[in-house]
Amino acid sequence: MENFISIFLNSVFVGNILLAYFLGMCSFVAISKNMDTAIGLGFAVVFVLSITAPINWLIYYYLLAPGALAWAGFPDIDLSFLKFITFIAVIAGIVQAVEMVIDRFSPVLYNALGVFLPLITVNCAILGTSLFMVERSYTFGESLVFGIGSGTGWLLAIVSMSAIRIKLRYANVPEGLEGFGITMIVTGLMAMGFMLFSGITL
């Protein structure tokens, strides 16, 4: 249990997929201008990561990994080179399902997210989570926790940035730093703040 808690807290704070590895920055910068859309996209990312990480784990370790096809009588086959295209295909399918659900139950949020909702498919944070899962040799349970934690960390980061950008509208930002410049500076400061949790031990 402590291992799961450690993985979750690390993926939310210290190893935040966005603030530690700067994955998923494009939609983070674009969508964080509005709080409602930031929350909506954040929960969509949590949902997608919570599903794709364990599904990709099953696909990798039962179909693609070296020796994974031993159950089918092919112990020497190694299909791990297909993990990129396979992971992306799974992510695309899940994102398409999420897009249809949001369009059906929340047309306002669907219109507000616009092109960035289908772009979750190519959000490097989603693919990065599955690749980290393989690289770190997580178990199925650890992959599930890691996916949920990574999504939660991304949600926390984009909502925090959205709240800060609302305050920045009334701030006296130095000339030349308005817009993208101050956003990048704040992102760096947020990353440093999240790194302060590295001293926590279980």
C-alpha positions in Angstrom: 0.0 0.0 0.0 2.8 2.4 0.8 4.3 1.7 -2.6 1.1 2.8 -4.3 0.8 5.9 -2.1 4.4 6.8 -2.9 3.9 6.3 -6.7 0.7 8.4 -6.6 2.2 11.3 -4.6 5.4 11.3 -6.7 3.4 11.4 -10.0 1.2 14.2 -8.7 3.9 16.4 -7.2 7.7 15.7 -7.6 7.4 13.7 -10.8 4.5 15.8 -12.2 4.2 14.8 -15.9 3.9 18.4 -16.9 6.0 20.4 -14.4 8.8 17.9 -14.1 9.0 16.6 -17.6 7.2 19.4 -19.5 5.0 17.0 -21.4 1.6 18.3 -22.6 2.7 22.0 -22.6 0.8 23.0 -25.8 -2.7 22.4 -24.4 -1.6 23.5 -21.0 -0.7 27.0 -22.2 -3.6 27.4 -24.6 -6.5 26.1 -22.3 -5.3 27.5 -19.0 -6.7 31.0 -20.1 -10.1 29.9 -18.9 -10.9 28.2 -15.6 -14.0 26.2 -16.8 -12.2 24.7 -19.8 -9.1 24.0 -17.8 -11.1 22.0 -15.3 -12.9 20.2 -18.1 -9.8 19.3 -20.0 -8.0 18.3 -16.8 -10.7 15.8 -15.9 -10.7 14.5 -19.4 -6.9 13.9 -19.2 -7.3 12.2 -15.8 -10.0 9.9 -17.3 -7.9 9.1 -20.4 -4.8 8.4 -18.4 -6.6 6.2 -15.9 -7.8 4.0 -18.7 -5.0 4.0 -21.2 -2.2 3.3 -18.7 -3.6 -0.1 -17.5 -4.8 -1.0 -21.0 -1.4 -0.3 -22.5 0.2 -2.3 -19.7 -1.9 -5.3 -20.6 -1.2 -5.0 -24.3 2.5 -4.6 -23.8 3.1 -7.4 -21.3 0.7 -9.9 -22.9 1.3 -9.2 -26.6 4.4 -7.0 -27.3 7.1 -7.6 -24.6 9.9 -10.1 -25.3 8.4 -13.5 -24.6 4.9 -12.1 -24.0 3.4 -14.5 -26.6 4.7 -17.6 -24.9 1.1 -18.4 -23.9 0.3 -18.6 -27.7 3.3 -20.9 -28.4 5.7 -18.2 -29.6 8.1 -17.6 -26.8 10.9 -16.1 -29.0 8.8 -13.4 -30.6 9.6 -9.8 -29.6 7.0 -7.2 -30.8 8.1 -4.4 -28.4 9.1 -2.2 -31.4 5.4 -1.8 -32.0 4.7 -0.2 -28.6 4.7 3.4 -30.0 2.1 2.8 -32.7 0.0 0.5 -30.5 -0.1 2.9 -27.5 -1.1 5.7 -29.8 -3.9 3.6 -31.3 -5.3 2.8 -27.9 -5.0 6.5 -26.8 -6.8 7.6 -30.0 -9.6 5.2 -29.4 -10.1 6.2 -25.8 -10.0 9.9 -26.7 -12.6 9.4 -29.4 -14.9 7.8 -26.8 -14.3 10.7 -24.4 -15.0 13.2 -27.1 -18.3 11.6 -28.0 -19.4 11.4 -24.3 -18.5 15.1 -23.7 -20.3 16.1 -26.9 -23.4 14.2 -25.8 -23.6 15.4 -22.2 -21.8 18.8 -22.2 -22.0 20.6 -25.6 -20.8 23.8 -24.0 -17.6 22.2 -22.7 -17.2 20.4 -26.0 -17.3 23.7 -27.9 -15.1 25.5 -25.4 -12.4 22.8 -25.6 -12.6 22.9 -29.4 -9.6 21.4 -31.2 -7.7 20.7 -28.0 -10.0 17.8 -27.1 -9.1 15.6 -30.0 -5.5 16.8 -29.6 -5.4 14.8 -26.3 -4.6 12.0 -28.7 -1.2 13.5 -29.5 -0.7 15.0 -26.0 2.8 13.8 -25.2 1.8 13.6 -21.5 -0.6 10.7 -22.3 2.0 8.8 -24.4 4.8 9.7 -22.0 2.9 8.1 -19.1 2.6 4.8 -20.9 6.2 4.8 -21.9 7.4 5.7 -18.4 5.2 2.8 -17.1 7.1 0.4 -19.4 10.5 1.9 -18.7 10.0 1.7 -14.9 8.7 -1.9 -15.1 5.5 -1.1 -13.1 3.1 -3.9 -12.2 -0.6 -3.6 -13.4 -1.6 -2.0 -10.1 1.3 0.4 -10.1 0.5 1.4 -13.7 -3.1 2.1 -12.7 -2.0 4.3 -9.8 0.6 6.0 -11.9 -1.9 6.8 -14.6 -4.4 8.3 -12.1 -1.6 10.2 -10.3 -0.2 11.6 -13.6 -3.6 12.7 -14.7 -4.3 14.3 -11.3 -1.0 16.1 -11.4 -1.7 17.4 -14.9 -5.2 18.6 -13.7 -3.7 20.2 -10.6 -1.1 22.0 -12.7 -3.5 23.4 -15.3 -6.1 24.5 -12.8 -3.4 26.2 -10.7 -2.1 28.0 -13.8 -5.6 29.0 -14.8 -6.2 30.6 -11.4 -2.8 32.4 -11.5 -3.5 33.7 -15.0 -6.9 35.1 -13.8 -4.9 37.1 -11.2 -2.3 38.2 -13.8 -5.0 40.0 -15.7 -4.9 42.7 -13.0 -1.2 42.6 -12.5 1.3 45.1 -13.8 3.4 42.7 -15.9 6.6 44.3 -17.3 6.5 45.2 -20.9 7.8 42.4 -23.1 6.7 39.7 -20.7 3.0 39.9 -21.3 1.2 36.7 -22.5 3.5 33.8 -23.3 6.6 35.2 -21.5 5.0 35.6 -18.0 3.2 32.2 -18.5 6.5 30.4 -19.0 8.0 32.2 -16.0 5.1 31.2 -13.8 5.3 27.6 -15.1 8.9 27.5 -14.0 8.1 28.8 -10.6 5.3 26.3 -10.2 7.7 23.5 -11.1 10.1 24.7 -8.4 7.2 24.8 -5.9 6.1 21.2 -6.8 9.7 20.0 -6.4 9.6 21.1 -2.8 7.5 18.0 -2.1 10.6 15.9 -2.8 11.5 15.9 0.9 8.3 14.0 1.8 9.0 10.4 2.9 6.5 7.7 3.8 
